[in-house]
């Protein structure tokens, strides 16, 4: 229930301009949008269970959540369309999320980087599994391993290609 509350409060806090921009992205793709919303709820709730202290902050749990979120969006959307269309929509909607809900530059870099890790991971394992047989469990273990090896992002010039990143908030 907490997840729905967070989402509702977030939408309620948006300006009309941001709501219109969001609608212009989701209305042309209603099925992808519904699936992405479901992926958002799933990713948030699973990340909260696995990383209760850092899933809603900028720590390891946030890194996991962003990568897992992208994997789920792509998984659900690939079941009804092509993986490339799912990838394109996922990139568009997750980039838009960062635009509509701006963070500090380092936080934005972290989120976009971790989104890319999730999308890349999905595309990496796609050839070995028919897209109709994907399940969320395919991502959790590997992303938890990636989370355990995540790097601390300290400045905008850092480049941790292939690694999840998080901010050290101590």
Secondary structure, DSSP 8 states (H G I E B T S, - for coil): -HHHHHHHHHHHTS-HHHHHHHHHHHGGGHHHHHHHHHHHHHHHHHHHHH-TTTTTTTSHHHHHHHHHHHHHHHHHHHTTS-HHHHHHHHHHHHHHHHHHT---HHHHHHHHHHHHHHHHHHHHHHTTS-GGG--THHHHHHHHHHHHT-EE--STT---TTS-EE----
